[in-house]
Amino acid sequence: MARVQPEAPTHAIGTVKGPGETGNQYVFITANTQQIKIGEFVSYRLATEDHDPCDILGKISACTLVDHLPDRIFADTEIDPSAIASLIGFKYASPEIYEVAVDVVGYFHPSLGFINPRQPPKPGAKVCLVDDLTLCRILNKKQRGEVGSATIGSLLLRNRDAVPINLDVKELVSTHMAILAGTGSGKSYTAGVLIEELLLPHNRAAVLIFDPHGEYGTLEAMRGHPAFSCPNDGYAPQVKILNPDQITIRVSSLNYADIQMLLPEMSDRQQAILRKGFNALLGKKRKSRWDINDLIFEVYAADTTQDKNGNEQAGSSALALEWKLEKLANSPYFHAFEHLTPQNLFEPGQVTVLQMNEISQEEQQVICAAILRQASQARMNTLKENITAEDENYLPYPVFILLEEAHRFAPAHEPSRCKAVLRTILSEGRKFGLGVGLITQRPGKLDSDVLSQCMSQFMMRIVNPVDQDSLKYGVEAAGRDLLQELPALTKGQVIISGMCVNTPVLCQVRSRLTAHGGETLDAPDLWRQYFQGHRLRERAAIRAPLAGRQSAATVRGGLD
């Protein structure tokens, strides 16, 4: 079995003491505190049965102080401990000795990824820091600029840009992803970087974004940006920003539960009449379009009875439902014929942003559910050749859908129109080329089944204990040692794990090529600006009457 040949070992930073607390762990002793960072990559050399030595990669997971100078020396601020250490003859300026725990990752195989040899290092083996070039080669499934790569940033524990982190777009899109972060940690910024990477010339993805807060409008700057253009074939990304007035869903694409959610509260009898009328309507027009008036007609038919004289009489439920359905007919988002088709929303090299910041949460859920259902059916029917290129639902390429504030669309313990659709897509979408990305600041409020189906995770600073616990059970790829780092991460720092990388890594997100649309407002500055402007207007209003009286006095003086 072929392996990546190891580089010549770098200088040793410690010596193996023995096994750690678990079978996949060992500990080494060191006094070189400059290189000891939680999450740092180290290696030891192992000679295997076929006599082909290889470097076994591991990640530092814990560090414990085991020996140091007497406490009295540290208590005296006039004494320099490093000077005492040099007099005694220590090699390092720091006299402390540390026991460092390392979780074994394994040696890297180009086809199989990391393979754990299940053979602990012998006591006395030298532990080395893995060099940047080796990490570039073995951490990333793709290299920078390669087709299917997305350079999200660089390894946090090394010099900036020394070890770029390149994600595998194929795995990222096909096996779904989640960005999980607290407020202000940079989740939308990270999503913007990811979208930029997907729209670069070497990827040219077809992307749709559900944007509840209107934060992604700045992606328009990709048009004409030199980083996104390809002079060889004239490629330039297309950015379609649809504001709420441009979001239209055909009512005949809704199901009974969608309509029920959009209507005001109904009695049990009204719900029964509505369901009966809706089923009758589908039986008559299953393959054709219908509007609210057609549904109202069927509701009256379902609630019509005959009196003793044989005269037909409409029930009170039909009258109430007619009023409620007419309100739905006047909605700006649900139309009889206008509709956002898959061909309107998706195209390779195009990102479409649905700005939903003026739409109620119930309407957002129904719109999202309808679009997700139609995109899923479009991909399925296209691959099965059930529809042709003339059909508005023809979708002959994979697509990627990003949901901002995902806990709104798939809440953990609340009913939602999107939840069932998302579960189906996340479990089956890989076969049809339909990828989903979820972004949330409250992973504890996101449905656990939905979260568990996302095979690539981006985790940023999270302080809430409930949200931290939800990650321990919903995210399997990241080690517990990295999850413990979540509260200490700063803005723009992210733990990436799952199918898009060879092993979980700590990453510093790169700077965006376009402006970020989700910046926090500077309240004190805005207050000062308003106060200054308001004061100037007040002074101008006071001066105007005074100036008028002075002018009048001057005129009277001239007449005298």
Order of alpha helices (4+ residues) and beta strands (2+ residues): beta-beta-beta-beta-alpha-alpha-beta-beta-beta-alpha-beta-beta-alpha-beta-alpha-beta-beta-beta-alpha-alpha-alpha-beta-beta-alpha-beta-alpha-beta-alpha-beta-alpha-alpha-beta-alpha-beta-alpha-alpha-beta-beta-alpha
